[in-house]
Amino acid sequence: MDRSYLFAPGHVDKLVSKVFTAGADAVILDLEDAVPPQDKAHARRNVAVSTTTNAAWVRVNAVRSEDCAADLDAVGPAVAGIRIPKVDDPSDVEWVTTRRPGVPIMCAIETARGVLASADIAATPGCRFLAIGGVDLRRDLGAGAGFAPLQHARSQIVLAARAAGLPPPIDSVFAHIDDDAALTLEAEQSRDLGFFGKSAIHPMQLPAIHRVFTPTAQQIDWARAVLTAFDEAGHGALRMPDGEFVDAPVAARAADLLRAAEPPLSACRDH
């Protein structure tokens, strides 16, 4: 699983060329909010070239718009997937998958309607991930700053993703580039709610995000000890030397943790 998703505006040639060596697990080339209207065509040309060989995600413009149709036409064969902004309804996903069948979809939940429909969105064929778009969602809800105002929405998105059999959802960007402590705290809180991975707007944010979503050596040792003991017990319940009770759900959690510790397979590491 990818811990970080680094955004790069598609119209800025220098950033598009450098983003794949910035250290992120995954890259999102942006054709939407970060690109001025007059630069959309240039951004599409950059994305078309880049996704011929690079497995980046591409954030397209609003579903059903002429811009979005042109964005989908520009995506190259190596694209990792399409990130749809402000998904409110399963039909938004279907509109994209009809035009680009077989391409994985990341659905950004950024409105009140999207939160309420998140279970149906997650269950729509083609949806690979849910992600929360905290900046737009906060604006739509009229919510205040800090973690607490969006905690309910985050929990609902986690429930929707997991009930549909999807991986953990991806957390929103953190807008303050220089506040490493606050970024770390938000990432930890999201992780503890059930998110895995977080979007970033600057490479400076990557170390903090990677620390939060990388299991520690102590956690890995615990997981290995649990799985070894569980196997030796014939997959029956047991008591560890420190008194911890281990049964099948605990062993499954240990296995999940070890999978999270595996190096991401992102193609951006090869550039």
Buried (B, 14 or more C-beta within 10 A) or exposed (E): BBBBBBBBBBBBEEBBBEBBEBBBBBBBBBBBBBBEEEBBEBBBBBBBBBBEEBBBBBBBBBBEEEBBBBBBEBBBEEBBBBBBBBBBBBEBBBBBBEBBEEBBBBBBBBBBBBBBBBBBBBBBEBBBBBBBBBBBBBEBBEBEEEBEBBEEBBEBBBBBBBEBEBBBBBBBBBEEEEBBEBBBBBBBBBBEBBBBBBBBBEBEBBBBBBBBBEBEEEBBEBBEBBBEBBEEBEEEEBEBEEEEEBEEEBBEEBBBBBEBBEEBEBBBBEB
